[in-house]
Amino acid sequence: TFLNDSPSVVPPGGPPDLHVAHCMAGELRALYFPSVYKSYKVSVIDSLEAPSKLFIIANAEKSTERYQPAFDHLQPAELLFVSHDELERSNLNFEGSPERCTF
């Protein structure tokens, strides 16, 4: 829900501070390329100019060692590795589990 200037929508004292939770879920694929993770940080996270946290839920069937520079750069609040089967069973539907991606 977006707040507008309507007195019935904006709480007393003005609109609340904006906080953003980013959830990256699925296969990491090309995330190990510096151009990819640096672009994600600038274009997605930093562009909102709001306090935010990144949560990554990723397939861990393969070694994740090559992704360490991306994790260091993006600094996720939480990093959860699951198997490919768990990802498929979940349909990447984390609705009903917002506690994974909250402030």
Solvent accessible surface area in square Angstrom, and as a share of the most:
residue,aa,sasa,rsa
1,T,170,0.99
2,F,194,0.81
3,L,75,0.37
4,N,90,0.46
5,D,139,0.72
6,S,37,0.24
7,P,126,0.79
8,S,106,0.69
9,V,62,0.36
10,V,37,0.21
11,P,53,0.34
12,P,137,0.86
13,G,93,0.89
14,G,28,0.27
15,P,89,0.56
16,P,87,0.55
17,D,117,0.61
18,L,114,0.57
19,H,94,0.42
20,V,27,0.15
21,A,44,0.34
22,H,17,0.08
23,C,69,0.41
24,M,38,0.17
25,A,39,0.31
26,G,8,0.07
27,E,68,0.31
28,L,17,0.08
29,R,181,0.66
30,A,40,0.31
31,L,10,0.05
32,Y,63,0.24
33,F,93,0.39
34,P,71,0.45
35,S,86,0.56
36,V,58,0.33
37,Y,15,0.06
38,K,101,0.43
39,S,58,0.37
40,Y,52,0.20
41,K,54,0.23
42,V,99,0.57
43,S,69,0.44
44,V,58,0.33
45,I,22,0.11
46,D,67,0.35
47,S,67,0.43
48,L,87,0.43
49,E,162,0.73
50,A,18,0.14
51,P,79,0.50
52,S,35,0.22
53,K,82,0.35
54,L,5,0.03
55,F,12,0.05
56,I,1,0.00
57,I,7,0.04
58,A,0,0.00
59,N,22,0.11
60,A,40,0.31
61,E,103,0.46
62,K,167,0.71
63,S,84,0.54
64,T,37,0.22
65,E,143,0.64
66,R,130,0.48
67,Y,15,0.06
68,Q,89,0.40
69,P,69,0.43
70,A,0,0.00
71,F,12,0.05
72,D,86,0.44
73,H,65,0.29
74,L,10,0.05
75,Q,141,0.63
76,P,29,0.18
77,A,58,0.45
78,E,59,0.27
79,L,62,0.31
80,L,59,0.29
81,F,72,0.30
82,V,27,0.15
83,S,39,0.25
84,H,70,0.31
85,D,82,0.43
86,E,76,0.34
87,L,12,0.06
88,E,108,0.48
89,R,178,0.65
90,S,37,0.24
91,N,127,0.65
92,L,85,0.42
93,N,95,0.49
94,F,61,0.25
95,E,155,0.70
96,G,70,0.67
97,S,38,0.25
98,P,84,0.53
99,E,120,0.54
100,R,78,0.28
101,C,24,0.14
102,T,67,0.39
103,F,111,0.46
